[in-house]
Amino acid sequence: MALLRRKDNPEARMSLGEHFREFRRRALVAVLALVVGAVVGWILFDPVDVRLGGVTFKNEGIFQWLKRPLTQVAAGRPDPSLINLNFGGQGVTSAFEIKLKIAMWVGLILSSPVWLWQIWAFLAPGLTRKEKRLSMVFLGSAVPLFAAGCWVATWVLPNAVKFLLGVTPGDAVNYQDGSAYITFVTRFILVFGLAFLLPVFLVALNAVGVLPAKVMLKGWRVAVMVIFVFAAIMSPSPDAWSMLALAFPMVGLFYLAVGIAAILDKRRQKKRPEWLDVSDDHASTI
């Protein structure tokens, strides 16, 4: 799609080669944003003191923050040293791979507004003015919803880790593989973040006329069942607490989407010509 609508090309028409060049440019910007975010994640992996305007902010380090649920469980044991992470489970490269994985995860989250914008900017010239307005609303609501989902995950995560490791005997050693633990924690947070985008997709389908509010409300039982099945499958933790903590907000967000869709349907109905509601079998007055 076109970068800008020029006066000599108001419809932003482009050749196939120009499309590829535009896509390459957008992809490059997104990748650069990801790299910058990953560099920030790499720097903040370990504790760093950030000084701004004479004020020093102490950062415990992203790794220690992700490890905190495990540390809390270990602190409640008779011997805290019996529960910890093992960095050497997959060879000498394990520590580097873990740090790189966390850095990329941080980069993906920090750069999400950039690469979401690049996707929208590439597709925008092919959209109508109404579709552009709707897409901007969806883009603006997706970021805070994703952040809210990640926040809920950080609230649920300690309880999930405590439940899973709580069955370890008090005198037994439980050293978790570092890479597996980090994968579990980062996936846990991402799943919650993505799950909170449910209303964005439902309202988007309603906005384009594919999914009316009446259909969503009529099938609420099926929707709730699908949500609970999704929560049971996607929750990295097998405990019921994590599943319920993911499912209940999704159910609430589903009904929020139904409410927004009902408002949109009502507005569209007011603008709908009366003759469109007349049955095909109705006799004409002419």
Rosetta blueprint (number, residue, H / E / L):
1 M L
2 A L
3 L L
4 L L
5 R L
6 R E
7 K L
8 D L
9 N E
10 P L
11 E L
12 A L
13 R L
14 M L
15 S L
16 L H
17 G H
18 E H
19 H H
20 F H
21 R H
22 E H
23 F H
24 R H
25 R H
26 R H
27 A H
28 L H
29 V H
30 A H
31 V H
32 L H
33 A H
34 L H
35 V H
36 V H
37 G H
38 A H
39 V H
40 V H
41 G H
42 W H
43 I H
44 L L
45 F L
46 D L
47 P L
48 V E
49 D E
50 V E
51 R E
52 L E
53 G L
54 G L
55 V E
56 T E
57 F E
58 K E
59 N E
60 E L
61 G L
62 I H
63 F H
64 Q H
65 W H
66 L H
67 K H
68 R H
69 P H
70 L H
71 T H
72 Q H
73 V H
74 A H
75 A H
76 G L
77 R L
78 P L
79 D L
80 P H
81 S H
82 L H
83 I E
84 N E
85 L E
86 N E
87 F L
88 G L
89 G L
90 Q L
91 G L
92 V L
93 T L
94 S H
95 A H
96 F H
97 E H
98 I H
99 K H
100 L H
101 K H
102 I H
103 A H
104 M H
105 W H
106 V H
107 G H
108 L H
109 I H
110 L H
111 S L
112 S H
113 P H
114 V H
115 W H
116 L H
117 W H
118 Q H
119 I H
120 W H
121 A H
122 F H
123 L H
124 A H
125 P H
126 G H
127 L L
128 T L
129 R H
130 K H
131 E H
132 K H
133 R H
134 L H
135 S H
136 M H
137 V H
138 F H
139 L H
140 G H
141 S H
142 A H
143 V H
144 P H
145 L H
146 F H
147 A H
148 A H
149 G H
150 C H
151 W H
152 V H
153 A H
154 T H
155 W H
156 V H
157 L H
158 P H
159 N H
160 A H
161 V H
162 K H
163 F H
164 L H
165 L H
166 G L
167 V L
168 T L
169 P L
170 G L
171 D L
172 A L
173 V L
174 N E
175 Y E
176 Q E
177 D E
178 G H
179 S H
180 A H
181 Y H
182 I H
183 T H
184 F H
185 V H
186 T H
187 R H
188 F H
189 I H
190 L H
191 V H
192 F H
193 G H
194 L H
195 A H
196 F L
197 L L
198 L H
199 P H
200 V H
201 F H
202 L H
203 V H
204 A H
205 L H
206 N H
207 A H
208 V L
209 G L
210 V L
211 L L
212 P L
213 A H
214 K H
215 V H
216 M H
217 L H
218 K H
219 G L
220 W H
221 R H
222 V H
223 A H
224 V H
225 M H
226 V H
227 I H
228 F H
229 V H
230 F H
231 A H
232 A H
233 I H
234 M H
235 S L
236 P L
237 S L
238 P L
239 D L
240 A H
241 W H
242 S H
243 M H
244 L H
245 A H
246 L H
247 A H
248 F H
249 P H
250 M H
251 V H
252 G H
253 L H
254 F H
255 Y H
256 L H
257 A H
258 V H
259 G H
260 I H
261 A H
262 A H
263 I H
264 L H
265 D H
266 K H
267 R H
268 R H
269 Q H
270 K H
271 K H
272 R L
273 P L
274 E H
275 W H
276 L H
277 D H
278 V L
279 S L
280 D L
281 D L
282 H L
283 A L
284 S L
285 T L
286 I L
